[in-house]
Amino acid sequence: MAEIKPILSPVEKAAQDAMKQTARKVLKRSNELAPRDDGDLIKSGKVVVDDLSVTIRYTAPHAVFQHEHLDWVHADGGGAKFLETASDEIDIAAEVAKVVREALG
């Protein structure tokens, strides 16, 4: 059976697009800060938009350990709290609010 998708108003569509675009910026920045080692962690980064919510996550099994261990040192650079730091630097809510204000005229 086909998935039923909600019909979004122009404002909701603008908000959804802004969430996706800004979340991709957060993921890009997070990847810059993440440990590089074998690259599997960075490759596992995902942005998922569901209706009017967005999730940024890493699916690699070791992602949570890399993120939380402040004392781990990586020869190829990067460090802990990469996603948290990126999300602190880029305010998704502010970007979405700006786009919604523009869509409302």
C-alpha positions as CSV (number, residue, x, y, z in Angstrom):
1,M,0.0,0.0,0.0
2,A,1.3,3.5,-0.8
3,E,2.3,5.8,1.9
4,I,-0.1,8.7,2.5
5,K,1.7,12.0,2.7
6,P,0.1,15.0,4.3
7,I,-0.8,18.0,2.1
8,L,1.2,20.9,3.4
9,S,0.3,24.6,3.2
10,P,2.8,26.9,1.5
11,V,4.0,28.0,4.9
12,E,4.4,24.5,6.2
13,K,6.2,23.5,3.0
14,A,8.6,26.5,3.4
15,A,9.2,25.5,7.0
16,Q,9.9,21.9,6.0
17,D,12.3,22.9,3.3
18,A,14.1,25.3,5.7
19,M,14.4,22.5,8.3
20,K,15.9,20.1,5.8
21,Q,18.3,22.7,4.4
22,T,19.4,24.0,7.8
23,A,19.7,20.4,9.2
24,R,22.0,19.6,6.3
25,K,24.2,22.5,7.2
26,V,24.3,21.2,10.8
27,L,25.3,17.7,9.5
28,K,28.0,19.2,7.3
29,R,29.4,21.1,10.2
30,S,29.2,18.1,12.5
31,N,31.1,16.0,9.9
32,E,33.8,18.7,9.9
33,L,34.1,18.3,13.7
34,A,33.7,14.5,13.9
35,P,36.6,12.0,14.2
36,R,37.7,11.0,10.8
37,D,39.5,7.7,11.5
38,D,38.1,5.3,8.9
39,G,35.3,7.6,7.7
40,D,32.5,5.2,8.6
41,L,31.1,7.6,11.2
42,I,30.9,10.5,8.9
43,K,29.3,8.4,6.1
44,S,26.6,7.3,8.5
45,G,25.2,10.8,9.1
46,K,21.6,11.3,8.1
47,V,19.0,14.1,8.0
48,V,15.4,12.8,8.3
49,V,12.4,15.1,7.9
50,D,9.0,13.8,9.0
51,D,6.2,16.2,8.5
52,L,7.3,19.3,10.5
53,S,10.1,17.7,12.5
54,V,13.7,17.0,11.7
55,T,16.2,14.6,13.1
56,I,20.0,14.6,12.5
57,R,21.6,11.3,13.5
58,Y,24.6,9.0,12.9
59,T,23.8,5.3,12.4
60,A,27.3,3.9,12.9
61,P,27.4,1.6,15.9
62,H,30.3,3.5,17.4
63,A,28.8,7.0,16.9
64,V,27.4,7.5,20.4
65,F,30.7,6.4,22.0
66,Q,32.7,8.8,19.8
67,H,30.3,11.6,20.6
68,E,30.4,11.1,24.4
69,H,34.0,10.3,25.2
70,L,35.7,13.6,25.9
71,D,39.0,11.9,26.6
72,W,39.5,10.0,23.3
73,V,42.2,11.4,21.1
74,H,42.0,10.9,17.3
75,A,45.2,10.9,15.1
76,D,43.2,12.2,12.1
77,G,41.6,15.0,14.1
78,G,38.0,15.5,15.3
79,G,36.7,15.0,18.7
80,A,33.7,14.4,21.0
81,K,30.4,16.4,21.0
82,F,30.6,17.0,17.2
83,L,26.9,17.0,16.6
84,E,26.1,18.9,19.8
85,T,28.7,21.6,18.9
86,A,27.4,21.9,15.4
87,S,23.8,22.3,16.6
88,D,24.9,24.9,19.0
89,E,26.6,26.9,16.2
90,I,23.7,26.7,13.8
91,D,20.2,27.6,15.0
92,I,17.7,25.6,13.0
93,A,14.7,27.3,14.7
94,A,15.9,30.8,13.9
95,E,16.4,29.8,10.2
96,V,13.0,28.2,10.0
97,A,11.4,31.2,11.7
98,K,13.0,33.5,9.1
99,V,11.7,31.5,6.2
100,V,8.2,31.3,7.7
101,R,8.1,35.0,8.2
102,E,9.1,35.5,4.5
103,A,6.5,33.0,3.4
104,L,3.8,34.9,5.3
105,G,4.9,38.1,3.7
